[in-house]
Amino acid sequence: MSVATYDGPVEGVLPGDNTEILRDLLAVIDACEDKRAQLTKAGLPPKPLWAAVNARLLWSDPRSILHDWDEADQVRFIYCLAQRLRLIAPNDERTMRIGPGADRFFLTTPSRRNAMLLRAYIDISDWDERCDARDGEGHRLNFGKTFRRDFAMDAEDVRQELIAALATLPVGEWMRSDALAVAVTERAPAILISEEDEPPLLEDGEADPEIQRLVDYWLYQAARFGWVDLARTPEVDIHSSAERLFRVNAEGVKTLTEPVRGNRDTELAAALETRPFLLQPNNVIAYYREEGTIGDEYLLRRVADAGDDFDWHQPVITVPVTPDSFRDAVDVGLDVITFESRVFERAKKKVPSVFKQLLSDNQRKRSAVSISTGFVAVELNGDKKVIRKLKKADFRVFGDVALIAFDLWDEFAEVLGFEPVEGFQYPAELPLGAIEDGELQLEWSALPIAARELLEALKLKGDPPAAELSEESVHDLAADGWTHSAIAEAVLPITGVAIPRWLASARTG
Amino acid sequence: MSDSDAGYVAHHNVAVISAQDKKTLDAIYKAAGTRALIWKRLDDTHAIVDPTRVSTLVRRLEDGGFSPDFSFDIL
């Protein structure tokens, strides 16, 4: 396909950059930590939480549409993205708090973070740009005429097609938006229609007008992820989208087209060379933004005393850190040693004794027990060759199980040569099994790793597997620690709350 | 969950408990309050635990006399 590039004068260049999105993701974590709100029974954030997210966004939704979760386009988009990245997650009491992916995302290298962002964006399923996107005044954009549940293609596939079309275009050349619209029309003519409809008949090289509208909108999205730069021609009104210019951003497009390379150490070391922190004896940390990274900003927010001003316009911010605020961060997963190496060891001047005391009061006891979050466990089917390969690449493998930190998933897939697609998400959206007629019946052939030891002790049989689960059948398991109460708790991640009365009473007892 | 014939099974979002020695993890296994939250033992000192009930696990470990903390890397 030959693409018409634009060689004329260009105005109003907006370089592609994902800084805004990263800041908005921090805003979602801040809102969750500030509100500590319980999710509704439907699993949605309550209104005060989404209002708190909205208040912190760089491009807030208009107040007039905040009455309905389905209407709140910007809030819902960034909230869903944060959820996919597991930056936020419900705790045991269904309260939305900082999640196991936050450290993995904000403390990793920029290229890995970009890869995580791309993957999470593609995977968002509770927000769809075709029917949820709104213009700057809060009016729904509605691309195509299809009702959201009737689209022939999933939102995930639509994003894959848009990104794949973008990756076919020349890098660094200005083009009118119709270049991308034509590419998308040719690749995926059905992205805006229902299964019953036929794509419109078009001449070769002609863009579907509805796809053109979608592309005009989506280019803004792509610029926010750093994949394209935007501009306009001098003679065009700023609001006229048909003449929008864009060029594929040379750096940004690497995320779309190149695998994450094994430059983890050098990239991280470069990011940590600066000294952006000044720790003061009055329990205040001054942070010099120009010298720091988004990971520094994230760490500082984790330990800050609540209610501090994080105005993005300030080049230097001062943040009080109290023993309570530090302890709160430790209680929800802060690794003290990571904090020490990222903040204390990058201080401009000597660390005052009040901060050293904070650290020693919360210091890890090496002789005890540690918990680490944010991993994917992959069962390798006894493949010894792959196990050797993974160990050689410094991945942690225990017997047949590889433990992959969230931010290393792409590199893991690269070493493996493919991405394992069979698997489970925890918590599961739908029950992984049910207890019926005195049997625990699993939904899928593959065993979840949730409650695996109990599942194995129950001696499952069949496909999908099932096992008797009665007071009699579990009698012998008590010797191995499987009391009724323990069984009731263990099966919860499998069945949700549907457990028989004899187990339920044990659970409450 | 999705089906394929790849043979490998990926379990997205798990937490890991690391103990200083086998005796410590054995003791955690034996405690009724923590047994249910341990999904799969990996070796003498490591096990996969329920990522959605980490705060419960921490509370129960503390009740059992352990002093758990969080580590970015698996120890």
HADDOCK unambig.tbl for C-alpha pairs under 7 A between the chains (distance, minus, plus):
assign (segid A and resid 91 and name CA) (segid B and resid 52 and name CA) 6.07 0.50 0.50
assign (segid A and resid 91 and name CA) (segid B and resid 53 and name CA) 6.72 0.50 0.50
assign (segid A and resid 92 and name CA) (segid B and resid 52 and name CA) 6.31 0.50 0.50
assign (segid A and resid 92 and name CA) (segid B and resid 53 and name CA) 5.33 0.50 0.50
assign (segid A and resid 333 and name CA) (segid B and resid 70 and name CA) 5.35 0.50 0.50
assign (segid A and resid 334 and name CA) (segid B and resid 70 and name CA) 6.34 0.50 0.50
assign (segid A and resid 335 and name CA) (segid B and resid 70 and name CA) 5.22 0.50 0.50
assign (segid A and resid 335 and name CA) (segid B and resid 71 and name CA) 5.04 0.50 0.50
assign (segid A and resid 335 and name CA) (segid B and resid 72 and name CA) 5.86 0.50 0.50
assign (segid A and resid 364 and name CA) (segid B and resid 69 and name CA) 6.18 0.50 0.50
assign (segid A and resid 367 and name CA) (segid B and resid 20 and name CA) 5.75 0.50 0.50
assign (segid A and resid 368 and name CA) (segid B and resid 19 and name CA) 6.44 0.50 0.50
assign (segid A and resid 368 and name CA) (segid B and resid 20 and name CA) 6.05 0.50 0.50
assign (segid A and resid 368 and name CA) (segid B and resid 66 and name CA) 6.55 0.50 0.50
assign (segid A and resid 368 and name CA) (segid B and resid 67 and name CA) 5.87 0.50 0.50
assign (segid A and resid 368 and name CA) (segid B and resid 68 and name CA) 6.31 0.50 0.50
assign (segid A and resid 369 and name CA) (segid B and resid 18 and name CA) 5.76 0.50 0.50
assign (segid A and resid 369 and name CA) (segid B and resid 19 and name CA) 4.61 0.50 0.50
assign (segid A and resid 369 and name CA) (segid B and resid 20 and name CA) 6.42 0.50 0.50
assign (segid A and resid 369 and name CA) (segid B and resid 67 and name CA) 6.45 0.50 0.50
assign (segid A and resid 369 and name CA) (segid B and resid 68 and name CA) 4.68 0.50 0.50
assign (segid A and resid 369 and name CA) (segid B and resid 69 and name CA) 6.60 0.50 0.50
assign (segid A and resid 370 and name CA) (segid B and resid 17 and name CA) 5.75 0.50 0.50
assign (segid A and resid 370 and name CA) (segid B and resid 18 and name CA) 5.17 0.50 0.50
assign (segid A and resid 370 and name CA) (segid B and resid 19 and name CA) 6.51 0.50 0.50
assign (segid A and resid 370 and name CA) (segid B and resid 68 and name CA) 5.25 0.50 0.50
assign (segid A and resid 370 and name CA) (segid B and resid 69 and name CA) 4.94 0.50 0.50
assign (segid A and resid 370 and name CA) (segid B and resid 70 and name CA) 5.37 0.50 0.50
assign (segid A and resid 370 and name CA) (segid B and resid 71 and name CA) 5.99 0.50 0.50
assign (segid A and resid 371 and name CA) (segid B and resid 15 and name CA) 7.00 0.50 0.50
assign (segid A and resid 371 and name CA) (segid B and resid 16 and name CA) 5.66 0.50 0.50
assign (segid A and resid 371 and name CA) (segid B and resid 17 and name CA) 4.55 0.50 0.50
assign (segid A and resid 371 and name CA) (segid B and resid 18 and name CA) 6.28 0.50 0.50
assign (segid A and resid 371 and name CA) (segid B and resid 68 and name CA) 6.91 0.50 0.50
assign (segid A and resid 371 and name CA) (segid B and resid 69 and name CA) 6.18 0.50 0.50
assign (segid A and resid 371 and name CA) (segid B and resid 70 and name CA) 4.82 0.50 0.50
assign (segid A and resid 371 and name CA) (segid B and resid 71 and name CA) 5.92 0.50 0.50
assign (segid A and resid 372 and name CA) (segid B and resid 15 and name CA) 5.68 0.50 0.50
assign (segid A and resid 372 and name CA) (segid B and resid 16 and name CA) 5.19 0.50 0.50
assign (segid A and resid 372 and name CA) (segid B and resid 17 and name CA) 6.47 0.50 0.50
assign (segid A and resid 372 and name CA) (segid B and resid 70 and name CA) 5.81 0.50 0.50
assign (segid A and resid 372 and name CA) (segid B and resid 71 and name CA) 5.15 0.50 0.50
assign (segid A and resid 372 and name CA) (segid B and resid 72 and name CA) 5.82 0.50 0.50
assign (segid A and resid 372 and name CA) (segid B and resid 73 and name CA) 6.41 0.50 0.50
assign (segid A and resid 372 and name CA) (segid B and resid 74 and name CA) 6.02 0.50 0.50
assign (segid A and resid 373 and name CA) (segid B and resid 14 and name CA) 6.59 0.50 0.50
assign (segid A and resid 373 and name CA) (segid B and resid 15 and name CA) 4.36 0.50 0.50
assign (segid A and resid 373 and name CA) (segid B and resid 16 and name CA) 6.38 0.50 0.50
assign (segid A and resid 374 and name CA) (segid B and resid 13 and name CA) 5.82 0.50 0.50
assign (segid A and resid 374 and name CA) (segid B and resid 14 and name CA) 6.42 0.50 0.50
assign (segid A and resid 374 and name CA) (segid B and resid 15 and name CA) 6.40 0.50 0.50
assign (segid A and resid 375 and name CA) (segid B and resid 12 and name CA) 6.89 0.50 0.50
assign (segid A and resid 375 and name CA) (segid B and resid 13 and name CA) 5.29 0.50 0.50
assign (segid A and resid 375 and name CA) (segid B and resid 14 and name CA) 5.29 0.50 0.50
assign (segid A and resid 375 and name CA) (segid B and resid 15 and name CA) 6.38 0.50 0.50
assign (segid A and resid 376 and name CA) (segid B and resid 10 and name CA) 6.59 0.50 0.50
assign (segid A and resid 376 and name CA) (segid B and resid 11 and name CA) 5.45 0.50 0.50
assign (segid A and resid 376 and name CA) (segid B and resid 12 and name CA) 4.50 0.50 0.50
assign (segid A and resid 376 and name CA) (segid B and resid 13 and name CA) 5.27 0.50 0.50
assign (segid A and resid 376 and name CA) (segid B and resid 14 and name CA) 5.99 0.50 0.50
assign (segid A and resid 377 and name CA) (segid B and resid 10 and name CA) 5.83 0.50 0.50
assign (segid A and resid 377 and name CA) (segid B and resid 11 and name CA) 4.99 0.50 0.50
assign (segid A and resid 377 and name CA) (segid B and resid 12 and name CA) 6.61 0.50 0.50
assign (segid A and resid 377 and name CA) (segid B and resid 14 and name CA) 6.73 0.50 0.50
assign (segid A and resid 378 and name CA) (segid B and resid 8 and name CA) 6.73 0.50 0.50
assign (segid A and resid 378 and name CA) (segid B and resid 9 and name CA) 5.60 0.50 0.50
assign (segid A and resid 378 and name CA) (segid B and resid 10 and name CA) 4.30 0.50 0.50
assign (segid A and resid 378 and name CA) (segid B and resid 11 and name CA) 6.03 0.50 0.50
assign (segid A and resid 379 and name CA) (segid B and resid 8 and name CA) 5.53 0.50 0.50
assign (segid A and resid 379 and name CA) (segid B and resid 9 and name CA) 5.19 0.50 0.50
assign (segid A and resid 379 and name CA) (segid B and resid 10 and name CA) 6.41 0.50 0.50
assign (segid A and resid 380 and name CA) (segid B and resid 8 and name CA) 5.07 0.50 0.50
assign (segid A and resid 381 and name CA) (segid B and resid 7 and name CA) 6.24 0.50 0.50
assign (segid A and resid 381 and name CA) (segid B and resid 8 and name CA) 5.76 0.50 0.50
assign (segid A and resid 398 and name CA) (segid B and resid 42 and name CA) 5.79 0.50 0.50
assign (segid A and resid 398 and name CA) (segid B and resid 43 and name CA) 6.87 0.50 0.50
assign (segid A and resid 420 and name CA) (segid B and resid 6 and name CA) 6.62 0.50 0.50
assign (segid A and resid 420 and name CA) (segid B and resid 8 and name CA) 6.15 0.50 0.50
assign (segid A and resid 420 and name CA) (segid B and resid 9 and name CA) 6.75 0.50 0.50
assign (segid A and resid 420 and name CA) (segid B and resid 10 and name CA) 6.44 0.50 0.50
assign (segid A and resid 421 and name CA) (segid B and resid 2 and name CA) 6.82 0.50 0.50
assign (segid A and resid 421 and name CA) (segid B and resid 4 and name CA) 6.72 0.50 0.50
assign (segid A and resid 422 and name CA) (segid B and resid 1 and name CA) 6.57 0.50 0.50
assign (segid A and resid 422 and name CA) (segid B and resid 2 and name CA) 5.09 0.50 0.50
assign (segid A and resid 422 and name CA) (segid B and resid 3 and name CA) 5.26 0.50 0.50
assign (segid A and resid 422 and name CA) (segid B and resid 4 and name CA) 5.58 0.50 0.50
assign (segid A and resid 422 and name CA) (segid B and resid 8 and name CA) 6.83 0.50 0.50
assign (segid A and resid 422 and name CA) (segid B and resid 9 and name CA) 5.29 0.50 0.50
assign (segid A and resid 422 and name CA) (segid B and resid 10 and name CA) 6.29 0.50 0.50
assign (segid A and resid 423 and name CA) (segid B and resid 1 and name CA) 5.15 0.50 0.50
assign (segid A and resid 423 and name CA) (segid B and resid 2 and name CA) 6.10 0.50 0.50
assign (segid A and resid 423 and name CA) (segid B and resid 9 and name CA) 4.89 0.50 0.50
assign (segid A and resid 423 and name CA) (segid B and resid 10 and name CA) 4.40 0.50 0.50
assign (segid A and resid 423 and name CA) (segid B and resid 11 and name CA) 5.56 0.50 0.50
assign (segid A and resid 424 and name CA) (segid B and resid 1 and name CA) 4.71 0.50 0.50
assign (segid A and resid 424 and name CA) (segid B and resid 10 and name CA) 6.38 0.50 0.50
assign (segid A and resid 424 and name CA) (segid B and resid 11 and name CA) 4.93 0.50 0.50
assign (segid A and resid 424 and name CA) (segid B and resid 12 and name CA) 6.00 0.50 0.50
assign (segid A and resid 425 and name CA) (segid B and resid 11 and name CA) 6.08 0.50 0.50
assign (segid A and resid 425 and name CA) (segid B and resid 12 and name CA) 4.77 0.50 0.50
assign (segid A and resid 425 and name CA) (segid B and resid 13 and name CA) 6.53 0.50 0.50
assign (segid A and resid 426 and name CA) (segid B and resid 12 and name CA) 6.20 0.50 0.50
assign (segid A and resid 426 and name CA) (segid B and resid 13 and name CA) 5.66 0.50 0.50
assign (segid A and resid 427 and name CA) (segid B and resid 52 and name CA) 6.84 0.50 0.50
assign (segid A and resid 449 and name CA) (segid B and resid 11 and name CA) 6.80 0.50 0.50
assign (segid A and resid 449 and name CA) (segid B and resid 39 and name CA) 6.43 0.50 0.50
assign (segid A and resid 449 and name CA) (segid B and resid 40 and name CA) 6.97 0.50 0.50
assign (segid A and resid 450 and name CA) (segid B and resid 39 and name CA) 5.35 0.50 0.50
assign (segid A and resid 451 and name CA) (segid B and resid 39 and name CA) 4.53 0.50 0.50
assign (segid A and resid 452 and name CA) (segid B and resid 39 and name CA) 5.37 0.50 0.50
assign (segid A and resid 452 and name CA) (segid B and resid 40 and name CA) 5.75 0.50 0.50
assign (segid A and resid 453 and name CA) (segid B and resid 39 and name CA) 6.08 0.50 0.50
assign (segid A and resid 453 and name CA) (segid B and resid 40 and name CA) 5.68 0.50 0.50
assign (segid A and resid 481 and name CA) (segid B and resid 30 and name CA) 5.85 0.50 0.50
assign (segid A and resid 481 and name CA) (segid B and resid 32 and name CA) 6.13 0.50 0.50
assign (segid A and resid 481 and name CA) (segid B and resid 35 and name CA) 6.66 0.50 0.50
assign (segid A and resid 486 and name CA) (segid B and resid 32 and name CA) 6.40 0.50 0.50
assign (segid A and resid 486 and name CA) (segid B and resid 35 and name CA) 6.48 0.50 0.50
assign (segid A and resid 486 and name CA) (segid B and resid 36 and name CA) 4.86 0.50 0.50
assign (segid A and resid 487 and name CA) (segid B and resid 36 and name CA) 6.54 0.50 0.50
assign (segid A and resid 489 and name CA) (segid B and resid 36 and name CA) 5.76 0.50 0.50
assign (segid A and resid 490 and name CA) (segid B and resid 36 and name CA) 4.57 0.50 0.50
assign (segid A and resid 490 and name CA) (segid B and resid 37 and name CA) 6.41 0.50 0.50
